[in-house]
C-alpha cells in the first residue's frame, strides 16, 4: 500500500452505496463528505434528526453523484436498529456495498441503553453487531461488499468481561467499559471475517482505528458529566491531549476510508495511523491486538452477542 495515502487519491466511487453510522459529525461526517464527493450514494445513519438533517445538507452540497439520504438510527435502542436495517434494505434493494460501523460514545458516566445494557458496550458494540447481522442480506446482494468496523487504540489493555459485560457486578469504570466496547468491535470484525470466509462469502470484514483524533467525542464525554469538577478536569486533559498528539478529523478518517475503498484490502485486515505508536499519521495495515485474535473468546463473544441482542448471527 502507498505509505502516504490520502483521500485525494480516492478513485471514482460511482455505483457504490455506503451506509455510515454516526454520520452527523466527526469521522462519520468526514467519511460521508469524501465518499459523496467521489460519486458514492451515501446513507447517513444518525440518531438526532436535527443534526442529521444539517449533515445531510452539508453532504448534499458536495455530492457529485446520487443524492445522499438520511436513515434514523439509535444504536442504543435495538428496536431502532431493526427498523433502520429494514429501511436500508428497502432503500438499497438489498444491494449495500459498504457498511461503515463508525458511531460511538466515549467515557460516559454510568448509564444504560433502552434495552438495559451498559451504555458504551450497548452503543459501541451490541448495536453495530446487531445492525451488521441484520444487513448481511443486503451486503451479500452487492458484488464485493465490505463491513468496516471502527475500533480504537483505547482497546489496548482492555478485556472482554464475558461473565459481566454490562458491569452489573463490581465497580463501574468508564475507561474499562469503553476499552471493552472497542476491543469487542475489533474482535467482532475479525470473527465476522473468519465466518464469512468459512461460508464462502465474497463480503469482506475489515477493522480500522483513527488513532488520537480530535473529534466531537471528547467534548461530548466531558458534557455528559454533571459534576463540574469532573467535567472541567476532563476538558483540560482532552485539550492537552489534542494539543500534544491529536490529529484533525480529515487525517483521522483516512484509515476507515482506506479500508472501505482500496483494492488491496483483504478480509481481516486492520488499519490505523502509522506514526507515534498508532496515534497519528497516514493509514497503514497494523497487527490486531492479541486479545482480539483469541479464537475461543471471539466465539464466546459471538454467541453472547446473539443472546443479548436476540438477533440471529449471519453467517451462522
C-alpha positions in Angstrom: 0.0 0.0 0.0 1.0 3.6 -0.5 2.6 4.7 2.8 1.4 8.3 2.3 -2.1 7.6 1.1 -4.7 10.4 1.4 -8.3 10.7 0.3 -7.2 12.9 -2.7 -6.1 9.6 -4.3 -9.6 8.0 -3.9 -10.9 6.5 -7.1 -14.4 7.2 -8.5 -17.0 5.6 -6.2 -19.9 5.9 -8.6 -22.3 3.0 -8.4 -21.4 2.1 -4.8 -23.9 2.6 -1.9 -22.4 3.3 1.5 -24.1 3.3 4.9 -22.3 5.3 7.6 -23.4 5.2 11.2 -22.8 8.4 13.2 -22.6 10.4 10.0 -23.8 13.7 11.6 -20.4 14.7 12.9 -16.7 13.8 13.3 -15.2 10.9 11.4 -18.6 9.8 10.1 -19.4 13.1 8.6 -16.0 13.4 7.0 -16.2 10.0 5.5 -19.7 10.8 4.1 -18.4 14.0 2.6 -15.4 12.3 0.9 -17.3 9.4 -0.4 -20.2 11.5 -1.7 -17.8 13.9 -3.4 -16.3 10.9 -5.2 -19.7 9.7 -6.5 -20.9 7.2 -3.9 -24.5 7.1 -2.8 -24.2 7.8 0.9 -26.8 6.9 3.5 -26.3 8.9 6.7 -27.4 6.9 9.7 -28.0 9.4 12.6 -29.7 9.4 16.0 -30.5 13.1 16.1 -33.0 14.2 13.4 -31.8 17.8 13.6 -28.1 17.2 13.4 -28.7 14.5 10.8 -30.6 17.0 8.6 -27.8 19.5 8.9 -25.2 16.9 8.0 -27.4 15.7 5.0 -27.5 19.3 3.7 -23.7 19.6 4.1 -23.0 16.3 2.3 -25.6 17.2 -0.4 -23.6 20.3 -1.4 -20.5 18.1 -2.0 -22.2 15.1 -3.7 -21.1 14.5 -7.3 -23.5 11.7 -8.0 -26.6 10.2 -6.3 -28.3 12.3 -3.7 -27.4 11.3 -0.1 -30.2 10.1 2.2 -30.9 10.1 5.9 -31.6 7.0 7.9 -32.8 7.4 11.5 -30.8 5.1 13.8 -30.2 5.0 17.6 -27.7 2.2 18.3 -28.7 2.3 22.0 -32.1 1.0 21.0 -32.3 -2.4 19.3 -35.8 -1.7 18.1 -34.4 1.3 16.2 -31.5 -0.9 14.9 -34.1 -3.3 13.5 -36.1 -0.5 11.9 -33.0 1.1 10.4 -31.9 -2.3 8.9 -35.3 -2.7 7.3 -35.2 0.8 5.9 -31.7 0.3 4.4 -32.7 -3.0 2.8 -35.7 -1.3 1.2 -33.7 1.8 0.1 -30.9 -0.3 -1.4 -33.0 -3.1 -2.9 -30.7 -5.5 -0.8 -27.6 -4.2 -2.5 -25.3 -2.4 0.0 -21.6 -2.1 -0.9 -20.2 -0.7 2.4 -21.4 -0.7 6.0 -19.2 1.6 8.0 -19.8 1.0 11.7 -18.4 4.4 12.8 -20.8 5.7 15.5 -19.8 5.5 19.2 -19.7 7.1 22.7 -16.6 7.5 24.8 -16.0 7.8 28.5 -19.6 8.3 29.6 -20.7 8.1 33.3 -22.7 5.0 34.3 -25.7 4.6 32.1 -27.9 2.1 30.4 -29.3 1.7 26.8 -33.0 1.4 26.2 -32.6 -2.4 26.4 -30.7 -2.2 29.7 -27.1 -2.7 28.5 -24.1 -0.7 29.8 -24.2 2.4 27.6 -20.9 2.1 25.9 -21.0 -1.6 25.4 -24.5 -1.4 24.0 -24.0 1.6 21.8 -20.5 0.9 20.6 -20.7 -2.8 20.2 -24.0 -4.6 20.6 -25.9 -2.1 18.3 -23.4 -2.2 15.5 -23.0 -6.0 15.7 -26.8 -6.5 15.5 -27.0 -4.0 12.6 -24.3 -5.9 10.7 -26.1 -9.2 11.1 -29.4 -7.7 10.1 -27.9 -6.1 7.0 -26.0 -9.1 5.8 -28.6 -10.0 3.1 -28.1 -6.5 1.6 -24.3 -6.9 1.8 -24.4 -10.2 0.1 -26.5 -8.6 -2.6 -23.6 -6.4 -3.7 -20.7 -7.9 -5.8 -17.8 -7.1 -3.4 -19.3 -5.6 -0.2 -17.3 -4.6 2.9 -18.1 -4.1 6.6 -15.7 -1.6 8.2 -15.9 -1.6 12.0 -14.2 1.1 14.0 -12.0 0.1 16.9 -9.7 2.3 19.0 -6.2 2.5 20.5 -8.1 2.5 23.8 -8.7 -1.2 23.2 -5.1 -1.8 24.2 -5.0 -3.3 27.6 -8.8 -3.9 27.7 -10.5 -7.2 28.3 -13.9 -8.8 27.4 -15.9 -9.4 30.6 -17.9 -12.4 29.3 -19.4 -13.1 32.6 -20.4 -9.5 33.3 -20.1 -7.3 30.2 -22.7 -4.8 31.5 -20.9 -4.1 34.8 -23.8 -5.3 36.8 -21.5 -6.6 39.5 -18.5 -4.8 40.9 -17.4 -1.3 40.5 -18.0 0.5 37.2 -15.0 2.1 35.4 -15.8 4.2 32.4 -12.3 3.7 30.8 -12.6 -0.1 31.2 -16.1 0.0 29.7 -15.0 2.0 26.7 -11.9 -0.2 26.2 -14.1 -3.3 26.4 -16.5 -2.0 23.8 -13.8 -1.1 21.3 -11.9 -4.4 21.8 -15.2 -6.2 21.2 -15.6 -4.2 17.9 -12.1 -5.4 16.9 -12.8 -8.9 17.9 -16.2 -9.0 16.2 -14.7 -7.6 12.9 -12.1 -10.4 12.8 -14.5 -13.1 13.8 -17.1 -11.9 11.3 -14.4 -12.2 8.5 -13.5 -15.8 9.6 -17.1 -16.8 9.4 -17.6 -15.1 6.1 -14.6 -16.9 4.6 -15.8 -20.3 6.0 -19.2 -19.6 4.4 -17.6 -18.9 1.1 -18.9 -15.3 1.0 -17.4 -12.5 -1.0 -18.2 -10.0 1.7 -15.1 -8.7 3.5 -15.0 -7.6 7.1 -12.2 -5.1 7.9 -11.3 -3.1 11.1 -9.9 0.4 11.4 -9.0 2.9 14.1 -8.4 6.6 13.9 -5.5 7.0 16.3 -5.9 10.0 18.6 -8.2 12.3 16.6 -9.7 15.5 17.9 -13.4 14.7 17.3 -16.7 15.6 19.0 -16.3 12.6 21.3 -14.1 14.4 23.7 -16.3 17.4 24.4 -19.4 15.2 24.4 -17.7 13.0 27.0 -17.0 16.0 29.2 -20.5 17.4 28.9 -22.0 14.0 29.9 -20.8 14.6 33.5 -23.0 16.6 35.8 -20.1 17.1 38.3 -18.4 20.4 37.4 -15.0 19.3 38.7 -15.1 16.1 36.6 -16.4 17.9 33.6 -13.7 20.6 33.6 -11.0 18.2 34.6 -11.8 16.0 31.6 -11.9 19.0 29.3 -8.4 20.0 30.5 -7.0 16.6 29.9 -8.6 16.4 26.4 -7.3 19.8 25.5 -3.8 18.9 26.4 -4.0 15.5 24.6 -5.4 17.2 21.5 -2.6 19.8 21.6 0.3 17.3 22.0 -0.7 14.3 19.9 -4.1 14.9 18.4 -4.7 15.0 14.6 -7.5 16.6 12.8 -10.7 14.8 11.6 -9.6 14.7 8.0 -6.5 12.8 8.8 -8.3 10.6 11.4 -10.8 9.4 8.9 -8.2 8.1 6.4 -7.9 4.5 7.9 -11.6 3.8 7.6 -11.8 5.4 4.2 -8.9 3.3 3.0 -10.5 0.1 4.5 -13.8 0.9 2.7 -12.4 1.6 -0.7 -8.9 0.4 -1.6 -8.4 -2.7 -3.9 -5.5 -4.1 -1.9 -7.7 -4.5 1.3 -8.2 -8.1 2.4 -10.7 -9.5 4.8 -9.5 -9.5 8.4 -7.1 -6.5 7.8 -6.8 -3.8 10.4 -5.8 -0.2 9.5 -4.6 2.6 11.6 -2.2 5.6 11.6 1.5 4.9 11.0 3.2 7.3 13.5 3.6 7.8 17.2 2.5 4.3 18.2 -0.6 4.5 16.0 -1.8 7.8 17.4 -1.5 9.8 14.2 -0.2 9.8 10.6 -1.2 8.1 7.3 -3.1 4.8 7.2 -1.2 1.5 7.3 -2.0 -2.1 8.0 -1.4 -2.9 11.6 -1.5 -6.1 13.6 -4.7 -6.7 15.6 -4.3 -6.8 19.4 -3.5 -10.3 20.8 -6.8 -10.5 22.8 -8.8 -9.7 19.6 -7.1 -12.7 17.9 -8.2 -15.1 20.7 -10.5 -17.5 18.9 -12.2 -19.0 21.9 -13.1 -15.6 23.4 -14.2 -14.4 19.9 -16.5 -17.4 19.5 -17.9 -16.9 23.0 -18.5 -13.2 22.4 -20.3 -14.0 19.1 -22.7 -16.3 20.9 -23.1 -13.9 23.8 -24.0 -11.1 21.4 -26.6 -13.2 19.8 -28.2 -14.0 23.2 -28.1 -10.4 24.4 -29.4 -8.8 21.2 -31.8 -11.7 20.2 -30.6 -11.3 16.6 -29.7 -14.4 14.6 -26.0 -14.3 13.6 -25.3 -14.1 9.9 -23.4 -16.0 8.7 -24.3 -18.7 11.2 
